[in-house]
Structures are given as C-alpha cells and as structure tokens.
Amino acid sequence: TFQTNILTELKNWKLNLIQHHKLQMRQEKEKHAAHVKQLQNEMENLKELLHTYEISISRKDEVITNLTQALEKQKERVELMRKFTLWRIQHVKTKQEEYANSIADRHFRTALMKKVWAAWRSASEVRWKDKVARACQLRAEDVCVQLTNDYEAKIAELTATLEQRKAEILRLHSERDQYEDTMKKAFMRGVCALNLEAMTMFQSK
C-alpha cells in the first residue's frame, strides 16, 4: 500500500542517512589521525632541528672559549716580549753609559799622564842631557800612539756591537708586530668560519 511504501522509503532514507553519517565520521577520524601524525612528524623534525642548534651553539661557544684563551695567552706573550725588549734596551743603555764613563776615565788618566810627563820633562831638561830627554819623549809618544790605537779599535768594536743590538731590537719589534697581525687574521678567519658554518646550517635546514 501507499503507507507501507512511505514507511519503507523513510526507513531506507534513515538507513542511508545513518550510513552517510558513519562515512563522514570515519573520514573525519581519518583526517584527524592524518593531521595528528603530521603534527607529530613536524614535532620530531623540530626536536631534531633544536638538537642540531644546541650542538652548533655548543661548538660555537667552545670555539669562542678557545679563541679567548688563545688571545689571553698571546697577550701574555706580547707583554713578556715587551718587558724583555725594554730590559734589553735598558741593558744596552747601561752598557753605553759604562763605556762612556770608561772612555772619560781613560781620557782623564791620559791627560794626567801627559801633564805628569810634561812636568817630568821640564824637570829632566835641567838635570839630564837633551839626548836622554828626546829618547824619553819618543818613548812616551809611542805609548800614547799605542793607547790611542787601542782605544780607537775598542770604540769601533763597541760601535759595531751597539749597531748589532739595535738591529736585533728592531727585528724583535718587527716579529712582535707580525705575530700580532697573524693572530688578528687567525681570529677573524675563525669568526668568519663560524658565521659561514652557522649560515650554511640555517640554509640547509
């Protein structure tokens, strides 16, 4: 009958509606499960990225610490070199003063010897003959010439030594400047290498 057909149709419609609802629920559950799995994968990737960043930061801190320690050691070495150079300069100045005092003392003794010799010659001219006086004068002149030659040779030797010490001091200054420039360049290369490594890591991730 018509009423039976209507009830059957309603029953079928209800069943279809229930099946459609179940299908939608199943699809939503699948979408939800896929979304949760995607979020879990993203979370795992973020954890790995965070671990990588932590390792990179740890390495960077270690490199910075090593460079800082190297710079401190270099500062200590430069300070020791500076003190040693100042000591060398002071030592050379002391030697120069000692040598100047020695030359002055020798010059004073030579002048005194000349005065004594002049006085002795003046007295001997009265008591001795001209021949003896001339022989003594020649002997004294030979001694003075020999002393003068010795002094001049010693002055030349000490002058050469002084020039050698000055050249060595200049070389030490040059080596110190080169060493400081090398450390600065090494430090800058280290910093650039760290920045390049960090940039490469960020770009790759």
C-alpha positions, 0 to 999 in steps of 0.5 A: 500500500501507499503507507507501507511504501512511505514507511519503507522509503523513510526507513531506507532514507534513515538507513542511508542517512545513518550510513552517510553519517558513519562515512563522514565520521570515519573520514573525519577520524581519518583526517584527524589521525592524518593531521595528528601524525603530521603534527607529530612528524613536524614535532620530531623534525623540530626536536631534531632541528633544536638538537642540531642548534644546541650542538652548533651553539655548543661548538660555537661557544667552545670555539669562542672559549678557545679563541679567548684563551688563545688571545689571553695567552698571546697577550701574555706573550706580547707583554713578556716580549715587551718587558724583555725588549725594554730590559734589553734596551735598558741593558744596552743603555747601561752598557753605553753609559759604562763605556762612556764613563770608561772612555772619560776615565781613560781620557782623564788618566791620559791627560794626567799622564801627559801633564805628569810627563810634561812636568817630568820633562821640564824637570829632566831638561835641567838635570839630564842631557837633551839626548836622554830627554828626546829618547824619553819623549819618543818613548812616551809618544809611542805609548800614547800612539799605542793607547790611542790605537787601542782605544780607537779599535775598542770604540769601533768594536763597541760601535759595531756591537751597539749597531748589532743590538739595535738591529736585533731590537728592531727585528724583535719589534718587527716579529712582535708586530707580525705575530700580532697581525697573524693572530688578528687574521687567525681570529677573524678567519675563525669568526668568519668560519663560524658565521659561514658554518652557522649560515650554511646550517640555517640554509640547509635546514 
